[in-house]
Amino acid sequence: MKLLLSSSLVFFFAASGFTQIASKPLNRKDRALFKAVQIGNTSGVRKQIRAGANLNAKGYAGMTPLHEAVSRGHRQVVELLIINKAAVNAKFQLGSYKGQTPLDRLMLAETKKIAKVDKKIIATLLRKNGAKHGTLHGLSLIHISEPT
C-alpha cells in the first residue's frame, strides 16, 4: 500500500510539472542560524557561525540565510554573513522565486518592512561584494519604490 501511495505521489508531481526535489532537511546548527537570522539576532548569528553552521545552507526552496536576512532588512546580519563569506549570488531553486539571488529578493522586499535607507545600504553592500541579479535584470531601487 505504501509503495502504491508513494508511486502515485511521484506520478502526480511529475505529471503536474513539479520535477525538482526540495532541499535536504537542515541540521540543528543550520536551523539555529536561520532562526537567529529571521529575528535579526546578530549575537545569535555570530554564535552559530562559531559553532560551524553552514552560511550557505539551503532551506525551503533553496533559500539561504542571506536571502532571509535581506528579505527581512536585517542590515547588520547581512553584513555579518557577507564578512563571513556567505554566497552573495546563491539562487532559489524552486517555485515562483526560482533563480532569484539575495539582490533580487531585496528589490522585491516590501518597502513598508524595510526602511529605504537600509534597503540602499544593503544593496550597496551586496553589489560591492559581487552580487548580481538572477531573474530581475536591469532593475534598481529606483524602479521598485514605495507607492505614493
Helices and strands as residue ranges (DSSP letters): H 2-15, H 28-39, H 42-50, G 60-62, H 65-72, H 75-83, G 95-97, H 102-108, H 116-128
